[in-house]
């Protein structure tokens, strides 16, 4: 691949306790307009990688570059750097309740554009366009805490899309969603992918991977990269999926067209 990466992680280490590293010597490149799925069992480090790439936490060792600049705690304290980065990168949390805090859905969507200095007219336009894009205009006046889980997920996505980021980072986006909302989410990700967005999705849900991914990075339970490659190749490697605890010994996993099924 001749393109320069959007994100480069070089020998990155991180530990929630200073003397107990959780990730060690992780090197990874993420490229423009690719849909990367980070796949692994619960607790393998997927969410940690998501937070590192989004600048929510910072490595204890190594370096992360984003858009050809170092993504460091010091740089994110610079107002101009932080503003540019936050406009280009949106993060959708696994738990939507951690992301929603305003009195109404309209206020939730307006918050990001307001923080980035959009004019009142621009804010209104962005909110209206995003509500329409996700077909959630009927939720605009409702308080987020009174929404269903699927509605909260849609609003959390809308909050991020309201600032039209280049990169969308999604941490376990299908968790807790009913089948209809899961399908809606997959269709949305496919449309964003077609529009040229860079998508980084962490999941252990094998059923959506081949449909949304250009490339898959699989983490093992030792918090290290076990494989990096094309989804159709890695998802057919039953031994690999067993080793990283994504399927169990008696499960049957097969691919049907662009849909994967485990049972």
N, C-alpha and C positions, 0 to 999 in steps of 0.2 A: 504494500500500500504506500503510494508516494505522497499522500497528503500528510501535512503536519498534524499531530494530534492536538485536540482541544485540551485534553488533560494528560499529563504525564506524572505517574507516581514512580519514584525511584528509591528503592531500598527503604520503603516507608515502614516504620514500626509505630505501634500504639499500644498503650496499656491503661486500663481504667485505674489500676494501682501501679505506682511508679516502679515497683520492683517485680511486677508480674506482667510482662508484655503479652498482649492479646493477639496482635498482628506483628509479624517480624519479617523485615526485608521484602516487602511486597513491591513488585514492579509491574506496572500496568499502563498501557496507553489506550485512550478513548478518542475516537476520531469524529470529525464533523459529519452530521447527518446520518450517523449509524444508529441502529437500535440495538443496544447491548443489553443482554439479560445476564445478571449475576445470579447464579443458581446455587443452592446449597441447603442443607438441612438447617433447622432452627439452631441458633447459637454458633454458627460457623464463622460469623464475621461480616455477613452481608450488610447489615444495617450500619455497622461501624464504617465500612468502606463508603457507603452512601453519605454518611455524615462528614467524613473526611473530604470527599470530593466537593461537597456543598459548603465547606468552610464552617460547619457548625462545631466541629472539634478539630484539633490540630495534632499532627504527628509528634511523637517524642523523639523520632529519629528519621532521617531521610528527608526527601523534598517532594512537594507537589507543585507542579506548574499548571496554571490554567490560563489559556489565551496568551501563551508566551510570557507570562509573568508569574512570579512565585506566589502561591496561595498560602500566605503565612498569617499568623495572628497579628503581627506588626503591620502588614500591608492592609489587612481588613480594618485596622483602626484608622487608616487614612480615608477620609470621607469620600474623596473622588474615586478611589479604587473600589471601596465597598459599594458605592452607588452603582458603578458600572457593572460590577460582578453580580449584584443582586438583581439587576435588570436583565442580565443575560442568563441567569441560572435560577430555576424554580424547583423547590423541594416539596413533595407531597408526602406527609408523614403517614406511617402505618396506621396510627390511631388518629382519626380525624378530629376527635375532641381536643387533641393537643394543639391543633392548628386554628380552631375556631373560637373566637372570644368576643365578637362584636354583638350589638343589640339586635341587628337584623342581617339577613343575607346580603342585602344591598350594601350595608356598611362594611361587611366582610370583603366584598369584591372591590369596594372603593379604597380600602386601606392601602393596598400596595401601590396603586397609581398615585395616591396622595403623598405617600412617603417618598416617591421618586420625583415629586415636584410637578406632576401634571396639572394643567389648569382645570378649574371646575368643569368647563365644557368638555375637555378631553377625558376627565374622569367619568363624567356622565356617559359619554360615548363608549368608552371602554367597558363600563359596567353593562350597559344595554346590549352591546355586541356579544359580550361573553355569556350573559344570561340567555340570549337567543341561540348562540352556538351550542350550548349544552341543554337547550330546551327546558330551562328552569325558571322562566319568567314568573311563574305562579308562586315561586318560593321567595320572591324578592323582599316582601314585607315581613316574613316570618322569622322568629328568633331561632338561631341554629340549634339551640338545645332541645327544641321541640321537633326536630326532624328525625326521620328514620335513619338507620345506618347507611343505607344506599343513598339517601338524599344528602347526608353529611359528606359522603365521599364525593358526590358530584359538586357540592359547594366548595370543598377543599381544593378540588381540581380547578374549579372556576376561579378561585382566589389567585392561584398561580398563573393561570392563562390570561388573567386580566392585565398583566404587565407584558404579555407576549414574549416570554423568554425564548432564547435560542435553544436552551438545554432544559429538559424536564427530567427530574430525578424522582422516581417513585419507589417507595419502600413498601413491599408486600401489598400492592394495591388491591388484590382480590380478596384479602382477608375479611371474612365476615359478610361478604356480599352474596345475595341470592343469585341464582343462575341468570335471571334476566338482566340484572345490573352488571354482572360479570361480562355478559355479552355486549352490553352497551359500552363498557369500559374498553374491551378489546377493539370494538369498531372505532372508538375515539382515538385510541393509540395508533391504529392503522391509518387513520386520516391525518394525524399529526406527523406520522412517519412519511406519508406521501407528500406532505407539505414541506419536508426538508428539516424538521426539527431533529435534534439529537436527543434520543431517549435512552435513559439508563434505568433499568428496572430490576429491583432485587425481589426474588420470589423463590418459594419452594414448590410452586404450583406448576407441575409439568404440563398440565393441559393447555396452557396458553403460550408456552415458550416458542414452539416452532412457528406459530402463526405471527408472532410479533417481533421475533428476533432476527437480525442479520448475523449476529455473533453471540456466542455464549461463553461465559467464563464460569467454571464450576469450582466452588470452594469445598475442600474436605473438612472434616470435623477437627482437623489439626490447625484450622484457620489459614491454610496455605492453598494456593491455586493448584487444583488437581488436573484441570484441563482447560484449554482455550481453543475454540474453533467453531466450525459451522454447526448450527443446531441439529440439522438432520443427521450429521455424523455422530455427535456426542450423545444424542438421545437414543441412538440405536445400540449404544455400548452398554449392555446390561450389567456387565461386570463393574464398569465404572460407576453406574448409578447405585449399585449395591454397596460398593466400597465407601461412597460418600453419604450413604444412608438416605437416599432420595426415594428408593423403593425397598420393599422387603423381599425376602427370599421367595415367597410364594405368590408375589404379585405378578400380574400379567400386564405388560406395558407395550402398547403398539401405536403406530402412527397411521392415521387415515387421512390421506391428502395432506392438508396443512394443519390438521388437528391431531393432538396427541391425547391418548387415553390410558389411564392407569386404573386397574381394578384387581 
